[in-house]
């Protein structure tokens, strides 16, 4: 009788142990599956190329040619750099100057080209098409946000990451000259954009983060007039300019009574923008994670300035 009871207990314990081991195996399989999902994967595209982007419906009638370079070593976790070209509207050149660094350091380059055909003049490029006439802003001429040039950038990023199989959740930004203007205003007017770190370099002039100065030289009369800048100043931002970028008569350098208060050349204006931004952060008791760098022996040079930007971002 006792042996039968012992046998029954043994069978019961064996079944319980088997059930527990089965459960553990399932949990182990689940953990392994989750681990595999976090491993890097190869991308579906490599090398250099371009495509015509029309997937952002509000601006589908204003196509953007997107130039890209994806190094052979890149995977789905590789960082993405969004590059904004200068007034020459030559995104192919901007992309080309970064290919060697991209291959060496493994970051992906995406460079949209906002052509003169579809995004003419500073209103639609450097000033992001906020207003019909950015130099004369009024409530009646403020464009709907979906038509701002700034509004297309996140869509380009999402489109490209899906196309190549990237898992990146945000992107770094580098803008030079007119692209530097676009970059620092993009940061201001699209505070929820998927920007990680941003480099604004060699801008001709700036929109100061000051609601006592009318747009485009400040934020008064603009959608950012009453914005909180805490998130903006908390971003990792680099303000770059060559210490030889001092020609007051440089091509396309705007001069008037208001903008000349920022300085008479790009070096002075970059310094003014950085210092005034820091002062504004202090007034608001905000964290300030910006850095300013003047590049020794560098003029208004995309190649040398972009090289310095890549060093700050990826080395």
Helices and strands as residue ranges (DSSP letters): H 2-37, E 47-53, G 57-59, E 64-70, E 80-84, H 91-105, E 108-113, H 121-124, G 139-141, G 145-147, G 149-152, H 153-164, E 171-176, H 178-189, E 195-201, H 230-234, E 236-242, G 259-262, H 266-283, E 290-295, H 302-314
